[in-house]
Amino acid sequence: MVLKVFFPSCCSSADSGILIGRWISEQSSAVILAVVHFPFIPVQVKQYLGEVQHVTKVNVSVLGSWSNSKQEKEESLSEFLEDLGTIFCHEPWIQISKEGDSKFWSCSTLQKHSKDPQEEEIILVYYDQRKVMLSHLHPPLDTSGQRAEDASKLSAIFDTVARSQVLFMTDRYDEGPIKLTHWQSDGVEASIIVELLKQASVPACMLLTFLLSLVSGICRSRLLKLWPLSFLWSKLSTCEQLGHRLQHLQVISSNKKAQNQNQFMRKANIFVSLLIDVALGILLMSWLYRKNRIGHLADTLIPVADHVAEELQDLLQWLMGAPAGLKMNRALDQVLGRFFLYHIHLWISYIHLLSPFIEMILWYVGLSACLGLTVALCILSDIIALLTFHIYCFYVYGARLYCLKIYGLSSLWRLFRGKKWNVLRQRVDSCSYDLDQLRLLVVIVQGLIHLLVDLIDSLPLYSLILRLCRSYRLAAGVKFRVLEQQDGKPLRLLMQINPLSYGAVIQTYRLPTYSCYPRDSWASLCKKLFLGELIYPWKHKGDKQN
């Protein structure tokens, strides 16, 4: 039988004493957690371990003895360490010793109460106690076969160390009767800044929770459910993004403690996402209000709108004549051309009517960047939607007329072939078509803006930063490196943590998005463009991406 002993590397220089940890009988493994130094009273050790078991729910016990003698091991010490096995009564009793400055260790087991003792092969595995305790072992994506079994065995090791955190709160400066060696023996790791932030976060979260509940109550009021306000709230991407951020603030300001690692990572990712979003928004706001850039932008907007209108008028005049030498239906061309020209005239009048207020509107829009870059981008998307509404009207009219014509031709073709429309299946024949380039350009711009908003909203920034700086916190598995392999000596291995890949981090901790733009495939998007069914620039509530 192979006996695996997981020994913390921080205890390799500890003074002689007894080994405390957890025995996992299903795996024939012993997880050493700390070393108790001499002198000690066995009754006090048992009492202390009973208190640790009550708090951690981990079956912590004395597993064996540890000898670290810089000189030759004395015979009396060896006999005393063997006699400890009769006091604490653990089978098998593990004896690990390090002799002088030698790199070779000896590890053996005693089975005094066994009638048929068997010689066991021992594998001594070193592990970094701090990294294992702070890390979270993620199960493999493929949970079938040998990988799932290996993951369950490793999770027992990680879970034992993580749940024994109370054991690591006692350092060598404590005046208690028991002296321990573990990864925090030189002093409990802590930060004054972190502790102050923890103390200050409680009243701040209570105040933020009260304000958010007040805002949520106003949002749920009957006044906002009236038709004009409810329509704007459901269609404007800015309102959708504000509601999304409001839910994020409610999550991070909740007084409820995270129950597991996934909930903690979700809260941390949302907090970092909000922080970076607001920081980028403030940088954008400072750039806009410097050197009167808003005034220059307002002065440029009107000439650009006039130039676009002139280009559209020239295009319509060309289509109303003989485009590319083609003979068109002159009556239909004149009716449609004048209809579209009238739309352009209304749009230009609308823009010039708003021209005295454009700079003031942009000034207040720039202030919204303090709520985050995503809010400013959503406002930009809504502004583009309003400024290009006439193009959307052209697209809808042309697409609907084109669809009616194609449907009529398809019906005549089916009638000519002796076929009829199947009412039960509601089958639609496919046909090729071309897209309006100007309309497609607006769709692409809108898609890029909302793609950036989705990227900021859904990217798990905290997890990615954690993967970059402290990769051991996101463990995907472990690997073993051979330190010593010699006949008559235990096999010594070093356990190292394999971190999650960046793709797996994004896939595991990606935040849900509330995109204001339809995430269709290109084929579906082209089909909607052709049929005139793309609701520009918004989507229906039922199409939200959760």
BADRENSE-394544 format. One record per residue: x, y, z of N, C-alpha, C in turn. Coordinates in pm, whole numbers, plus 32768, in hexadecimal, padded with zeros to 4 digits. Each point is the difference from the previous one (the first is absolute). Layout:
BEGIN
XYZXYZXYZ/...
// end
This chain:
BEGIN
80547F8980007FAC807780008058807C8000/7FD680667FB6804A807C7FF47FC380678060/8053803780557FD680658060803380877FD1/7FA780617FEE802480867FD27FF880608076/806E8047801780098060806E801780897FC3/7F9E805A8011800A80897FCF803A80578070/807980307FEB804A80468068801380927FD5/7FDA806380568013808D7FDB809480267FFE/802880427F95808D80267FF2802C8064806A/7FA1804B803B802580638066802B7FBC8082/7FE17F80801180247FB8807B80827FB27FF3/8046800D7F91807A7FB17FEC8070802A805F/7FFB807A80348067802F805E7FCB800C808E/7F8A7FC6801A7FC4800A8085804B7FA98064/7FF780258080803C7FB0806A7FB37F7E8011/803E7FA480467FC47F7C80137F7C800B804B/7FA47FA57FE17F7D800380407FA67F957FC5/7F7F801780067F9E7FA17FCB7FB9803E7F89/7FD27FAB7FA67FBC802A7F857F6A7FF98015/7FBC806D7FE47F6E800080087FC9801A7F74/7F937FC07FE37FC4800C7F7D7F877FA77FF5/7FDE7FDE7F837F887FAE7FE680297F817FB6/7FC77F92802B80187F807FBF7F897FE07FA5/801A7FEE7F7F7F997FDF7F9D80107F6C7FE1/7FAC7FAF803C80107F6F7FF47FDF7FCE7F74/7FA380437FBA7FDA7FD17F7A807480097F9E/805A805E8016807080147FA580857FD2803B/7FFC7FCE807D807C7FDD8049806080767FFF/7FC980758021804D807D7FFC7FF980458087/806F804080238008804F807A8024808F7FD8/7FAB806080268018808D7FE280338042807F/8081801E8003803C804180747FDF80957FF9/7FCD803780707FDA808D8006806080548053/80397FCA806B8058804D805780547FA18053/80648039804180577FB6805C7FF4803F808A/7FE27FAE80667FFA802F808A80887FE48041/803F8069803880887FF5803580007FCA808F/80737FCB802380197FDD808B8026807F804E/7FE1800B807F7FB27FA280517F6A801D7FF4/7FAF7F9B80197F70800F7FFE7FC37F97805C/7F84801880237FB47FA280547F9A7FBC7FA6/80027F7B7FF67FA47FBB7FA47F6D80228015/7FD98013807E7F73801F801A7FDA80867FC1/80588062800C7FE480827FC47FFD7FF87F66/80567FAD7FC77FFE7FEE7F6E7F7C7FC37FD4/7FD17F9980467F807FC27FDD7F8C8061800F/80058052806B7F9680628014800080697F90/8078802B7FD9800B80647F957FCE7FC87F7B/80247F837FE37FD27FC37F837F697FEA8001/7FC77FE480747F6E7FF480097FBB80847FE0/8038807080307FC680837FE1800B801F7F6A/80737FDC7FC5801080177F6F7F9D7FAD7FB0/7FEA7F8380287F9F7FAC7FBB7F748039800A/7FDD803780737F7A803880127FE9807A7FA6/8067804F7FEA7FF280797FAE80097FE17F6B/80627FB07FD9801B7FE97F717FB47F8A7FC6/7FCA7FA880557FBE7F857FD380617FA57FB2/8080800D801D80667FAC7FC380387FA3806B/800C7F827FE0802F7F9D80608098800B8011/802A8064804E808F80198017802F7FAB8075/80707FBF7FEE80367FAA806980997FFF7FF6/80407FBE806280917FF07FFE80217F867FAA/804D80167F97801C7F967F9E80877FBE8014/805D8044804480847FC6800E806080608040/80807FE87FED806780518040805F80387F95/803F80708024805E80447FA78081801A804D/806F7FD97FC680828011803F805B804F7FA3/803280708034805C80547FB38078801A8058/80627FA67FFC8076800880558076802E7FAC/803F806F8028807580327FB8807B7FAA801B/7FFC7FB7806F806B7FA2801D7FCA7F737FED/80517F9C80207FD07F797FF37F8B7FE9805F/7F9C7FB87FD07F867FEC804D801D7FAF807E/7FD58037806D80187FBD807E7FA37F898011/802F7F9A80457FB17F8880147F88801A805A/8011805880627F90801E805A7F8F80497FB7/8023805B7FA67F9A80477FB47FB47FA17FA5/80497FA37FC37FBE7F9E7FA97F9D7FAB804D/80297FD280767FA47FAF80517F888052802E/8018807E80237F918054802E7F9B80177F8E/803080157F877FA580157F8F7FB07F837FE2/803D7F8B80117FB67F857FEC7F977FEC806B/801F8027807C7F9F7FF0806D7F87805B7FF0/800D806F7FB67F8E80587FEB7F917FB97FB3/80267F9B7FB07F9B7FB67FB57FA07FB48059/802C7FDA80757FA77FBC805E7FA580618049/8027808180077FAD806380467F8F80307FA6/801F801F7F837F9B80397FA67FB97F967FAC/80367F8A7FF77FBA7F8D7FC67FCB801C7F73/8059800A7FA17FD6800E7F7580477F977FAC/7FB47FBE7FAC80367F997FA77FF1802F7F6F/806A80057FB3808B7FE78028803F807C803E/80637FEB8052804A806E8040807580247FA4/7FFE807C7FD08061802F7F9C8077803F8048/80777FD87FDA807B803980378054803A7F8E/801180848006805080477F9B807480418049/80777FF07FCA8076803A803F805C803A7F97/8042806C8027806380437FAC80828005804F/80677FC27FCC807A7FF0804B806980657FD3/8022805D8059806B805F7FE97FE880537F83/806B80187FB47FF7804D7F847FEB7FA67F87/7FE37F8480157FED7FA47F917F7F80207FB7/80027FEB7F7C7F8880187FB17FA27F888001/802F7F9080357FAF7F8880037FAB7FFC807F/7F847FDD7FEE7FA37FF180707FDD7F6C8010/7FDB7FE280787FD07F79801A7F708008802E/7FAE7FA67FCD7F727FFE80227FD67F6E800F/7FC77FE380727FD57F76801C7F7C8003804A/7FC27F8D800C7F817FF4804680077F908066/7FB5800F806B7FF47F9B80697F6F7FD5800B/7FEA7F7E800C7F7A7FC8801080027FA28077/7FFC803A8077800C7FB1807A7F847FAD801C/7F8B80337FDB7F847FBB80207FD17FA47F90/804B7FF87F957FD97FAA7F9080397F748015/7FAE7F9A7FE8802E7F76800F80577FD47F8D/7FE680357F8A804D7FD97F8B8039807E7FBE/8067803B803A8037807C7FC680407FE57F79/7FE5805A7FA180367FF47F79806080747FE6/80647FE07FB1806080687FDB7FC280597F95/8000808180177FBE805E7FA7806680527FB4/7FDE801D7F838050805B7FAF7FD0808E8019/805C805880227FDC8087802B802A80637F94/7FA4805C7FE0801C80707FA67FEE8080804F/806A804E800C7FFD807D804C7FEF80747F9E/7F908047800D7FDD806B7FA280058085804A/8056805B7FD08005808780387F9780577FBB/7FC5805B804E7FA1805E7FC5800D80878046/7FE480697FB58002808880357F7C801A8047/8005800880847F85800780507FB280817FE4/8046806D7FEE7FBC807F7FE87FB57FFF7F7B/80427FCF7F967FC07FFE7F7D7F8B7FA07FFC/800F7F8C80407F937FA07FFF7F888034804E/80178047806F7F92803280507FB680717FB9/804A80587FBC7FC280737FBF7FC77FE07F76/80237F8D7FC97FD37FDE7F787F787FBD8005/7FC27FFF7F8B7F7F7FBC7FF0800E7FA07F8B/7FF47F7F801E80127F9A7F987F817FF67FAE/800E801B7F7D7F8E7FFA7FA67FF57F747FC5/7F897FC87FFC7FF17F7B7FC3801980087F6B/80327F947FC3801880037F6F7F7F800B7FB2/8009803B7F887F89800D7FAD7FCB7F787FD5/805C7FA37FE97FDA7F767FE07FFB7FB08082/7F897FEF80387FF07FC180837FE47F6B7FF4/80357FC17F9C7FEA7F717FEE80857FB88006/7FFB7F84803380767FAC7FFC8062801E806F/80807FEA7FDD806B800880638016808E8032/7FE780657FAB8019808B80297FA480298072/7F827FD57FFB7FA48021806D802A7FBD8082/802F7F847FF8802D7FBB8078807B8043803C/806080247FAB8077804680317FDD8087803D/7F9F80467FC27FD7808380357FC17FF28089/7FB17F9680167FC17FED808280687FE2806C/80697FB57FDC806A7FE58061804C807F8023/801F80507F9D8047807D801A7FAA8062804E/7F7D80037FE27FA9805D80477FFB7FE18095/800F7F82802680047FDD808F807A803C8043/807280027FBA807A803D80377FEE8097800E/7FD080417F957FED809180027F9880288069/7F957FB180097F958021805F80307FF38090/80557F9D801B80357FEF808880518078802B/805880307FA98056807280227FAD8080800B/7F9F80127FA57FB1807C80007FA78009807B/7FC57F91802C7FA680028073804A80078085/80827FEB7FFE804F8005807C803E80888018/7FC080697FCF80388086800D800C802B8092/7FA47FD1805580058024808E80827FCD803F/80307F8F7FD0807B7FC780368078805A7FE6/7FFA804E7F94807080547FDA7FFC808B8041/7F9F801780577FF6808180418059800B807C/803F7F948028805980008075809080047FD0/8049806A8025808B800A7FD7805B7FED8079/8080800D7FEB80627FE5806B8003806E806A/7FBF80717FE47FFD806C80627F8E7FF28065/7FA67FA37FE97F967FE7806080397FBF807E/7FC68025807380327FCF80807FB67F84802F/7FC17FB97FA47FB87F888025805D7F8D8020/7FC87F92803480547F8D802480307FB07F86/7FC9801A7F8B80227FB27F898044805B7F9A/80747FD37FCF804B80497F9A7FFB7FB27F7D/7FD280437F977FED7FBF7F7F805D803D7F97/801D7FB17F9B804780307F897FA87FE57F86/7FE1806A7FB97FB47FF77F84802680787FAB/7FB2801D7F99802B806A7FA27FF2808C803C/7FB68010806D7FF48082804180418001808A/80627FAC8015803E7FF88084804A80808025/803780437F9E804B807C801C7FA680788015/7F807FED7FFB7FA1806E80137F8D7FF17F9F/7F87801A80307F8A7FF17FAC800380687F92/7FED7FD07F848004805B7F8E7F8480567FFF/801580837FFF7F8F805E8002802F80857FC9/7FA180567FE1801E80847FCB7FAB8066804C/8041806880307FB6806780497F9D80467FA5/802980187F827FA880447FA27F847FAC7FE4/80167F7C7FED7F8F7FA87FE57FA07FFB8077/80367FF980797FAA7FFD80767FB280828010/804080727FE67FB8808080077F9280087F97/801E7FCE7F877F9A80007F977F8B7FA58025/801D7F9080407F937FA8802C7FA680458066/803F8048805D7FB1804580657FAD80727FC4/803B80467F9D7FB980717FC37F987FD27F9B/800E7F867FCB7FA37FD37F997F757FE38038/7FF67FE080807F7D7FDC80387FA080777FFE/80228076803B7FA180717FF67FEF80317F71/806B7FF87FAF7FF4802D7F757F9D7FA87FB3/80067F7D80167FA27FA57FBE7F7180168032/7FEF801D80807F7A801A80347FC5807E7FC0/805180697FF57FD0807B7FC07FE17FEA7F6D/80577FB87FBB7FEA7FE57F727F867FA87FEB/7FEA7FA080597F8A7FAB7FF67F8080508011/8002805E805F7F8A805580147FE380567F85/8069803D7FC77FEC80537F8A7FD07FAE7F88/80387F887FF17FD67FAC7F907F717FCF8010/7FD97FE2807D7F757FD880157FA080727FE2/802C807B801F7FAE80757FE07FF380127F69/80707FF27FB97FFC800D7F6E7FAE7F907FC1/800F7F8680357FB37F907FCB7F6B80138017/7FDC803A80737F73801C801A7FC880657F9F/805180657FDF7FD380647F9E7FF07FC07F76/805F7FA97FDD7FF97FBE7F7C7F887FA37FF5/7FD67FC680717F8D7FA67FFD7F7B80478016/8004808380087F84804A80197FA57FFC7F85/7F82801980187F9D7FFA7F93801380717F9B/8040806C8028801380707FA580567FD87F89/80667FAE801980597FD67F947FC37F917FAA/7F8D7FCA802B7FC07F987FB17F9B80387F9C/7FEF80857FFF7FAA803E7F9C803D7FF07F77/7FAD800E7F98802C7FDA7F7A807C80497FCD/8007808680018079803B7FC380807FDC804B/7FFB8004808780787FE3804D80267F6D7FF9/7F9E7FA88006801F7F717FF680397FDC7F78/7FCF80417F9680357FE57F7A8091802D7FF5/801F80778032808A80307FFA805C7FAB8056/7FD07FD8807680557FB0805A80227F787FC3/7FA37FC97FB280187F7C7FC4804D80067F7E/800180757FBD803F800A7F7C808980428002/801580618057808080478002806B7FA98040/80727FF37FBD806D7FB08035803C803D807E/7FF68085800D8033804180787FB37FD3807D/7F7D7FF87FF47FAE7FD38072801D7F6E8020/80157FAE7F9980217F73801880857FF5804A/8064804F7FD880827FF980407FFB80348090/7FB2806A80177FF2803380897FBC7F98805A/7F9B7FBB7FCB7FC27F96804F805F7F8C801B/80567FE37F9E80647F96801280648027806D/8030807C7FFE805E802D80667FBE800B8089/7F80802080037FB98004807F7FFB7F768040/7FEA7F987FB080047F788036808B7FDC8032/8068802D7FBA808A7FE6802D801A80428087/7FD3807C80118015804580807FB67FB98071/7F8B7FCB7FE37FB67FB7806880497F818028/80457FC17FA180497F8480208077801D805A/805180677FDC807A8018804C7FE680478084/7F8D8043800E7FE18044807F7FB17FA9805F/7FE47F857FDA7FB57FA6805780537FDB807B/7FBE7FFB807380447FDA807D80107F69800E/7FC47FB47FA580087F6E8007808B7FD47FD2/803E7FAD805180867FCF7FE17FFA7F987F92/80667FFF7FAC80077F9E7F93800A7F738039/7FAB7FA67FCD7FF97F798036806F7FA67FCB/8030801C7F8680677FAC7FC5805E80577FAC/80617FBC7FC3806580477FB37FC580437F85/7FA07FC17FBE7FC5803A7F887FB68081801E/7FB68005806E7FBB807B80258063806F8024/806C7FDB8045806480648021804280397F82/80237FA77FA2803F802E7F847F9F80557FAF/7F807FDF80027F9E80507FB67FF7808D803A/7FFB800880867FFC8085803F807F804F7FE1/80727FBE8009807E80457FE5800A802D7F70/7FD37FAD7FA2800480267F737FA480767FE4/7F898000803D7FA4806F7FED803B80808039/803D7FF78076803B8078803F8071803A7FAC/805A7FAA7FD0806F80317FAE7FCD80367F7B/7F9A7FBF7FC67FC680307F827FC4808B8012/7FB68014806E7FC88085801B806E80688015/80677FD9804A806D805C801E8046802D7F80/80227FA17FAA804580227F837FA4804D7FA2/7F817FDB7FFF7F9F80467FAB7FF580938027/7FF3801A80817FF6808C802F8082804B7FE8/80737FBC8014808180427FEA801080287F6D/7FDB7FA77FA5800880227F717F9E80707FDC/7F8A7FFE80407FA0806B7FE780338087802F/8041800480748037807E8031807180317FA6/80537FA47FCE806980287FA17FC3803A7F80/7F967FC27FCE7FBD80357F8A7FC48089801B/7FC4801180777FC480818022806A806D800A/80717FDF803E806B8064800A803980247F77/80037F9F7FA58031801E7F797F9D80577FB4/7F7E7FE980117F9C804E7FB87FFB8091802D/8011801780817FF3808980348083804C7FFC/80667FC67FC5808080467FF4800B803C7F74/8032807A7FF9801880487F827F8080127FAE/7F8F800B80447F7E801B7FC07FE37F9E7F8E/801B7F8080197FE77F9B7F997F6B7FED7FE5/7FAC801580647F6F7FF27FEB7FCE806C7FA0/8034807B800D7FD9806A7FA4802B7FE27F71/807A7FCD7FEF802E7FDB7F7A7FAD7F8E7FC6/7FD97FA180567FAD7F917FD27F7780307FD5/7FC6805D804C7F7D80367FDC800780507F7D/806E804A7FEB800F804D7F8380147FA77F88/80367F898015801A7FA47F917F847FB07FDB/7FA47FEF805E7F8E7FA77FEA7FA480317F91/7FE180817FFD7FA380367F9C80387FF57F73/807F80297FE580357FEC7F7880037F6E7FD3/801E7FA7805C7FFF7F727FDC7F747FD27FDC/7F9B802B804B7F767FDB7FE27FD680387F78/8027807D7FE17FE080397F7D80447FB37F8E/807C7FD7801780487FB67F997FBE7F787FE5/7FD67FBB806B7FBB7F817FEF7F7C80147FB7/7FB9806A80217F81801B7FBC8015801D7F6C/8068804B7FDE801C801C7F7380247F817FB4/804E7FAA803E80237F827FBE7F847FAA7FE9/7FA67FFB80637F857FB37FEF7FA7803C7F93/7FF980847FFA7FAF80407F9880387FE47F75/808580087FF2803D7FDF7F7F7FE67F6F7FD9/80057FA580627FE57F747FE37F707FEB7FD4/7FA2804480437F737FF27FDB7FE5803C7F76/803E80737FE27FEF803B7F7B80367FA27F94/806D7FBC801D80387FA17FA07FA47F887FEB/7FC37FD0806E7FA37F907FF67F7D80287FBC/7FD8807E800A7F84802E7FC0801180117F6A/807B7FFF7FCE8017800C7F71800E7F787FBE/80737FEB7FBF801E7F7F7FBF80817FCB803B/7FFC7FC28076807B7FD0804280447F927FAF/807E80177FDD80537FA07FB57FC17FDE7F79/7FB2805F7FC87FC47FE97F7E7F867FA68000/7FCC7FDF80767F8C7FA880097F80804F7FF1/7F9F7FC47FB97F7E80407FEF7FA77FD98075/7FD7806280517FB27FE780787F6F802A7FEC/7FAC7FDC80617F75802D8001800080918031/7FEE805C7FA48014808E80227F9A802F8067/7F837FD77FF47F9B802D806080217FD0808E/80277F7F800A80237FCB8084807E80438036/806280177FA7807C8042802B7FE4808B8037/7FAB804A7FBC7FE28088802C7FB980018087/7FA17FA480117FB57FFB807F805C7FDC8075/804F7F967FED80597FD5806C806E80678018/803780397F94806B806380107FD2807B804B/7F8A80357FDB7FCE807680477FDF7FDE8093/7FCE7F8780137FE07FD78089807E7FFD8057/806D7FC87FC9807E7FFA804C80408089800E/7FF580537F978036808880097FB88052806B/7F7F7FE7800D7FB580478068802F7FD5808C/80227F81800F80377FD2807E80858044801F/8055800D7F9C8080804380157FEB80928026/7F9F80417FC07FE2808B80207FD2800D8092/7FA97FA5802B7FD38005808C80747FE88060/80597FA67FDB80717FE18057805F8077800D/801E80427F8F8058807680047FC080708050/7F7C80117FF07FBB8067804F80057FE08095/7FF47F7F801F80067FD4808B808B801A803C/806A7FE67FB1808880178030801B80958014/7FD780547F9E80188090800D7FAC803E806F/7F8D7FC2801D7FAF8032806F80447FE78085/80497F91800980467FDF807B808D803B8007/8030803F7F97808A80307FFD802480618071/7FA5805B802D80288058807180137FB58083/7FC37F89800A80057FB6807E80617F8A7FFC/80437FEA7F8F80557F897FF3807580048061/80408076800E80728009805A7FD77FE88091/7F8A803580267FD17FE980897FDC7F6D8015/7FC57FC17F9A7FDF7F72800B807F7FAD800F/8064801E7FAE807E7FB58009804680198085/7FF080788037803F801F80807FC67FA8806F/7F7A7FF380017FC17FAB806680187F6B7FE5/800A7FDB7F80801F7F757FDF808C7FDB8031/805D80607FF580877FE8803180047FE88096/7FA7804180497FFB7FE980917FD57F718022/7FB37FC27FA77FD37F76801B80737F9D8000/807580297FCC80737FA57FFF80317FE0808D/7FDC8054806280287FE2808A7FB97F838034/7F917FD67FBF7FBC7F84802580437F867FC3/806080167FA880477F907FC3800B80127F6A/80687FC37FC9801480077F6F7F907FBA7FB5/7FCA7F9380377F957FB87FBB7F8280547FF5/7FE2804F80667F8B80587FFA801480697F92/807980397FF8801B80627F967FF77FC17F76/802F7F847FF17FF67FBC7F7F7F6F7FE27FDC/7FAF7FDB80637F727FE77FE57FB880817FD7/8025807080407FC580807FD7802B80227F72/80807FE57FDF802E80177F777FB27FA97F9D/7FE47F8580257FB17FA77FAA7F7480377FEB/7FC18031806A7F7A80397FF1800380807FAC/80698051800E800B80797FAE800F7FDC7F6C/80547F9B7FE3800E7FD27F757F7A7FCD7FCB/7FB47FBD80577F7E7FCD7FD77FA180727FDA/80028069804E7FA880727FE4802F804D7F85/8083800E7FEE8033804E7F8F7FF27FB47F7C/7FF97F7F80047FF57FAF7F867F767FC17FF3/7F9C803980407F7B7FC57FFC7FC580057F73/802480697FB27FCD800A7F7780377F8F7FA9/807E7FD8801A803A7F907FB57FB67F7F8020/7FD97FF4807D7FB37F8A80287F787FFF7FBA/7FC480767FF47F7F80087FB880117FD87F6E/806C80307FBF801A7FD87F76800D7F687FF5/80497FCA805E80177F6F80007F7D7FB38010/7FAA802B805C7F837FB980197FA480087F86/7FF280797FC77FA9800E7F8C80327FAC7F8B/8081800D7FE280367FB57F8F7FFB7F6A8015/80207FD2807B7FFF7F71801B7F747FC67FFA/7F9E804C80327F777FCE7FFE7FCB7FF87F70/801C80687FB27FD47FFD7F7480447F8D7FB4/80807FEF801B804A7F947FBE7FC97F788028/7FDD7FF1807F7FC87F82802F7F787FE57FBF/7FAE80677FF67F7D7FEE7FC080107FD47F6F/805F803E7FBD80187FDC7F7480307F707FF4/805E7FD7805680347F777FFA7F947F9C8026/7FAF802080637F947FA680277F9A7FF07F8F/7FE2806E7FBC7FA37FF87F8F80377FAA7F8E/808080157FE1803E7FAF7F9780057F6D8026/80207FE3808080067F74802C7F777FC07FFB/7F97804D80227F797FC97FF97FD97FE07F70/8023805A7FA37FE37FE67F74804E7F887FCC/807C7FF2802E80517F8E7FD67FC77F7C8033/7FD07FFF807E7FC17F8780367F7E7FE17FB5/7FB3806B7FE07F847FEC7FB6801C7FC87F74/806D80307FC180247FD17F7B80297F6D8002/803D7FD3806F802B7F75800C7F937FA6803A/7F8C803A80207F937FB08036800F7FE18093/80498053804B80127FEC808F7FB7806E804D/7FF27FE880837FBC80628053804A80108084/7FDC80678049803F802180827FD37F9C806B/80607FC680467FE37FA1806B7FE7804E8081/7F81800580297FDC8050807580337FC18080/80047F7C800780287FBC807A80958013801D/80547FF37F9B8090800A8015803380908000/7FB3805A7FC1802A808C7FF8808C800B7FC2/80137FBC7F9180837FF97FC0801680787FA7/8076803B8007802480767FB280727FD97FA3/7FF380197F7F806A7FE27F9F80718064800E/807B7FCF7FF780758056800B801E80427F7B/803D807480038024804A7F8880798056801D/804C80217F9C8077805380117FD980937FF9/80508054803E7FE2808F80068080804B801F/7FFE80807FF0806F805980207FD8805C8070/80638032804B7FE580578073802680907FDF/7FBB8057803E8022808E7FF3807F801A804F/806980347FC08081801080427FFA80658072/7FB5806C7FEB7FF9806780697FBD7FC8807C/7F937FB67FEE7FBC7FC38073805B7F9D8048/804C7FAF7FB180587F9F803B80708043804F/802F80747FD18067804A80487FCF802C8089/7F84803080087FC7802980807FF27F89805D/7FD77F8C7FC97FF47F87805180887FD68038/8069800A7FAD80857FD9802E8031805C806F/7FEA80857FF18029805F80687FB77FE38082/7F7C7FE97FF57FB37FDF807980327F7F8040/801E7F9C7FAC80307F8280358086800D8046/805B80507FCA80838014803F7FF380478086/7FA7806380077FEC8048807F7FCC7FA1806B/7F9B7FB27FE07FC67FA78064805A7F88801C/80557FDC7F9E80637F98801C8063802F8069/8029807F7FF98059803880667FBB80088088/7F80802580007FB48005807E7FF77F74803D/7FE27F9C7FAE7FF97F76803180877FD18034/806B80297FBD80857FD7802B80208035808B/7FDF807E8019801B803B80847FA57FC2806A/7F827FE67FDA7FA17FCA8061801C7F6F8026/802B7FB07FA080087F6F8017808D7FCD801C/8066804E7FE280897FCE801280207FF38095/802A7F8B802F80237FEE808F808A803A801D/80068082801380808046800D804B7FD5807D/7FB87FF0807080427FD8807C80407F767FF1/7FB87FA37FC280377F7A7FED807A80017FA5/7FFC80547F98807380087FA58079803E8046/7FE780698052806F803C804C80387F9A8064/7FA67FB4803F802C7F98805E80507F947FB8/7FD57FDD7F88804B7F9B7FB2808980357FD8/800B80827FE8807F80397FD7806080108075/7FCD802D80738057801F807380117F89805F/7F947FBB801F80047F8E805C7FBA7F8B7FBE/80457FC17FA37FC27F967FB17FDA7F878055/80427FEB80727FDF7F8B80517F77800A8041/7FC6807880047F79800D803A7F967FBC7FAA/801C7FEF7F7F7FA37FC07FA480407F7F7FCF/7FF27F96804E80457F827FE37FAA7FA87FA9/803D7FCD7F957FBD7F9F7FAA802B7F71801E/806C7FF1804880367F7C8021808B8010803A/80477F93800D808680038038805D7FAD7FA8/807E8019800E80677FAE7FC2806A7FE08069/80447F907FEF80617FD08062808A7FFC7FBF/80618033804A808B7FFD7FD480517FAB8060/80517FA57FCA804E7FA380538077804C803C/80087FFC80868071803E8046806C7F9A8023/7FD77F89802680617F9B80297FC47F767FE9/804F7FAD7FC47FD77F767FE980797FA68013/80037FB8806F80727FAC80247FCD7F838045/80427F947FE67FDB7F80803D800C80098098/7F9C7FCD80448000800280917FD18082803D/7FE380647FAD7FCF8081802F7F76801C7FC5/7FAD804C80497F7C801F7FC8800D805B7F85/7FA87FE97FA17FFB80557F897FCF808A8027/805080677FE27FDD808980267FD5804C7F84/7F87803980057FC5804B7F927FDD808C802D/7FFD805D7FA47FD5808A80197F8080197FB3/7F95802280477F7F801A7FC17FF880947FD9/7FEC80197F817FF280887FCC7F7680127FC4/7FCC807A80067F77801C7FD48001802C7F6E/7FAB7FC27FB17FE980297F757F8C80637FFD/8016807B7FD47F9180617FFE7FA37FEA7F8A/7F8B8038800B7FA17FFF7F90803780527F8C/7FDF7FD97F88802380517F8C7FA7807D7FFC/802D80647FB57FB3807D7FF87F777FE97FC0/7FFA7FA77F9E7F7F7FE17FC37FA17FBE8062/80357FA480527FAC7FBE80647FD28061806C/8056806180237FD8806680637F8B80527FCB/8008802A7F817F93804F7FC57F817FAC7FF6/800E7F827FD97F8B7FAA7FF37FBF7FE28087/80507FF380687FCB7FDC80847FC080768047/803F80747FFA7FD4807280517FC580717FAC/7FDC7FE57F847FC580687FAC7F7B802E8039/7FED808480087F888038803B7F8F80007F9A/7F837FF2802D7F8F80077FA27FF2808C7FC8/7FD780097F827FF380817FBC7F6E801C7FE2/7FE480807FF27F7B802F7FD9801280577F84/80297FBE7F938022804A7F867F8580467FC9/801480797FD17F94804D7FC37FFF7FED7F68/804D7FA47FCD80067FE97F717FF27F6B7FE6/7FB57FD87F997FE97F717FE9807F7FB67FDD/80177F90804580767FAE7FE57FDA7F907F9F/7FDF80237F867FDB7F9D7F9C80797FDD7FAC/7FF77F917FBC80667FDE7F9F7FF4805E7F88/806980027FAE7FFD80587F8C7F8F7FDA7FA1/7FE77F7D7FF17F957FD57FA77F7880328032/7FEB7FF280867F81802E80397FF480977FF7/8071804780167FFE80927FF77FE1802F7F73/803D7FBD7F9D7FE580247F747F6F7FE27FDB/7FCC7F9180347F757FDF7FE47FA180698039/801C802E807A7FAC8066803C800C80847FB5/807A801F7FD2801080797FB07FAF7FF97F80/80027F8D7FC17FB87FF07F837F6980068014/7FD07FC280687F707FFD801B7FCD807E8043/805C805B80277FD3807A80437FD17FE9808C/80357F9580417FD27FDB808780618027806D/8072803E7FDE8061802780657FD380828041/7FD97FF9807F7FCD80768047807880568024/801680657FB78078805380117FE3806E8065/8057801A805D807B7FBA80217FEE7FAA807B/7F857FDC801E7FE57FBA807D7FD57F727FE2/7FE77FB680697FCA7F7A7FF47F907FF08066/7FB67F967FF07F927FE6805D80357FCB8084/7FB0800F8068802B7FD5808680197F6A8005/7FB47FB57FB2800F7F6F800380827FCE7FC6/804F80587FBE807D7FD77FC1807980198056/7FEE801B80818073801D805680597F87800B/8083801C800580627F958012801E7FF28093/7FDC7F90803B80177FEC808F80817FB68014/
// end
